[in-house]
């Protein structure tokens, strides 16, 4: 099966819209591969931080993106896939708001995005791919036959993130999280390179007030109506 003939479902949307959880569930039910593109950007941001790089130094960050070794390691106990960055299990660090902010900052650098394009395209292998991100349907897989754009109110997304982080024992405030999410929304939507926006042919799903099972069902209906 050639890469271009492998079916792809893109699931784009802002931070906290539920993309990660929904994408994993849908990929499991379809039996397809999963691409968590956000983890790639977070991993580069993490690596840059570990090297003490200035995130506004495009040349240095691009070199970091080109040389950072990122590996996804499946686990057998049903928990999330582990992400190894230059041999270090950075999975927990990549879930922090600091990592998310770093990812958003470096994602606006064209040369960084280009460095990660080929890595993302390589995930397109049979029997199919669920691609989770912000520009999967608009930039990386514009020819994907199935596209979804998930969203939710900033207040709802902040509550979800607050719950996740508190469960991990992290000290956060709901007000701070909402401010960070709103700031990131503005930054992601206004950047000149691959701004966050629904693909013209994407199915728009507002998950505010919806349960995970209901959202999964709606997304699956896009692939197998």
ZINORGI-V74667 format. One record per residue. N is the residue number from 0. RES is the residue in three letters. SS is DSSP state (h for helix, s for strand, l for the rest). PHI is phi as a letter, one per 40 degrees, with the letter a starting at -180 (NA if undefined). Layout:
# ZINORGI-V74667
N|RES|SS|PHI, N|RES|SS|PHI
This chain:
# ZINORGI-V74667
0|UNK|l|NA, 1|UNK|l|c, 2|UNK|h|d, 3|UNK|h|c, 4|UNK|h|c, 5|UNK|l|c, 6|UNK|s|c, 7|UNK|s|b, 8|UNK|s|b, 9|UNK|s|c, 10|UNK|s|b, 11|UNK|s|b, 12|UNK|s|i, 13|UNK|l|c, 14|UNK|l|d, 15|UNK|l|g, 16|UNK|l|c, 17|UNK|l|g, 18|UNK|h|d, 19|UNK|h|c, 20|UNK|h|c, 21|UNK|h|c, 22|UNK|h|c, 23|UNK|h|c, 24|UNK|h|c, 25|UNK|h|c, 26|UNK|h|c, 27|UNK|h|c, 28|UNK|h|c, 29|UNK|h|c, 30|UNK|l|g, 31|UNK|l|b, 32|UNK|s|c, 33|UNK|s|b, 34|UNK|s|b, 35|UNK|s|b, 36|UNK|h|c, 37|UNK|h|c, 38|UNK|h|c, 39|UNK|h|c, 40|UNK|h|c, 41|UNK|h|c, 42|UNK|h|c, 43|UNK|h|c, 44|UNK|h|c, 45|UNK|h|c, 46|UNK|h|c, 47|UNK|h|c, 48|UNK|h|c, 49|UNK|h|c, 50|UNK|l|c, 51|UNK|l|g, 52|UNK|l|c, 53|UNK|l|c, 54|UNK|l|c, 55|UNK|l|c, 56|UNK|l|c, 57|UNK|h|d, 58|UNK|h|c, 59|UNK|h|c, 60|UNK|h|c, 61|UNK|h|c, 62|UNK|h|c, 63|UNK|h|c, 64|UNK|h|c, 65|UNK|h|c, 66|UNK|h|b, 67|UNK|l|c, 68|UNK|l|c, 69|UNK|s|b, 70|UNK|s|b, 71|UNK|s|c, 72|UNK|s|b, 73|UNK|l|c, 74|UNK|l|b, 75|UNK|l|b, 76|UNK|l|c, 77|UNK|l|g, 78|UNK|l|c, 79|UNK|l|c, 80|UNK|l|c, 81|UNK|s|c, 82|UNK|s|b, 83|UNK|s|b, 84|UNK|s|b, 85|UNK|l|f, 86|UNK|l|g, 87|UNK|s|b, 88|UNK|s|c, 89|UNK|l|b, 90|UNK|h|d, 91|UNK|h|c, 92|UNK|h|c, 93|UNK|h|c, 94|UNK|l|c, 95|UNK|l|c, 96|UNK|h|c, 97|UNK|h|c, 98|UNK|h|c, 99|UNK|h|c, 100|UNK|h|c, 101|UNK|h|c, 102|UNK|h|c, 103|UNK|h|c, 104|UNK|h|c, 105|UNK|h|c, 106|UNK|l|c, 107|UNK|l|c, 108|UNK|l|c, 109|UNK|h|d, 110|UNK|h|c, 111|UNK|h|c, 112|UNK|h|c, 113|UNK|h|c, 114|UNK|h|c, 115|UNK|h|c, 116|UNK|h|c, 117|UNK|h|c, 118|UNK|h|c, 119|UNK|h|c, 120|UNK|h|c, 121|UNK|l|c, 122|UNK|l|c, 123|UNK|l|c, 124|UNK|l|b, 125|UNK|l|c, 126|UNK|l|c, 127|UNK|s|i, 128|UNK|s|b, 129|UNK|s|b, 130|UNK|s|b, 131|UNK|s|b, 132|UNK|s|a, 133|UNK|l|b, 134|UNK|l|b, 135|UNK|h|c, 136|UNK|h|c, 137|UNK|h|c, 138|UNK|h|b, 139|UNK|h|c, 140|UNK|l|b, 141|UNK|l|c, 142|UNK|l|c, 143|UNK|l|d, 144|UNK|l|c, 145|UNK|s|b, 146|UNK|s|b, 147|UNK|s|b, 148|UNK|s|b, 149|UNK|s|c, 150|UNK|s|a, 151|UNK|l|a, 152|UNK|l|c, 153|UNK|h|c, 154|UNK|h|c, 155|UNK|h|c, 156|UNK|h|c, 157|UNK|h|c, 158|UNK|h|c, 159|UNK|h|c, 160|UNK|h|c, 161|UNK|h|d, 162|UNK|h|c, 163|UNK|h|c, 164|UNK|h|c, 165|UNK|h|c, 166|UNK|h|c, 167|UNK|l|c, 168|UNK|l|g, 169|UNK|l|c, 170|UNK|l|c, 171|UNK|l|a, 172|UNK|l|b, 173|UNK|h|c, 174|UNK|h|c, 175|UNK|h|c, 176|UNK|h|c, 177|UNK|h|c, 178|UNK|h|c, 179|UNK|h|c, 180|UNK|h|c, 181|UNK|h|c, 182|UNK|h|c, 183|UNK|h|c, 184|UNK|h|d, 185|UNK|h|c, 186|UNK|h|c, 187|UNK|h|c, 188|UNK|h|c, 189|UNK|h|b, 190|UNK|l|c, 191|UNK|l|c, 192|UNK|l|b, 193|UNK|l|f, 194|UNK|l|c, 195|UNK|l|c, 196|UNK|l|a, 197|UNK|l|c, 198|UNK|l|c, 199|UNK|l|d, 200|UNK|l|b, 201|UNK|l|c, 202|UNK|s|c, 203|UNK|s|c, 204|UNK|s|b, 205|UNK|s|c, 206|UNK|l|c, 207|UNK|l|d, 208|UNK|l|g, 209|UNK|l|c, 210|UNK|l|c, 211|UNK|h|d, 212|UNK|h|c, 213|UNK|h|c, 214|UNK|h|c, 215|UNK|h|d, 216|UNK|h|c, 217|UNK|h|c, 218|UNK|h|c, 219|UNK|h|c, 220|UNK|h|c, 221|UNK|h|c, 222|UNK|h|c, 223|UNK|l|b, 224|UNK|l|c
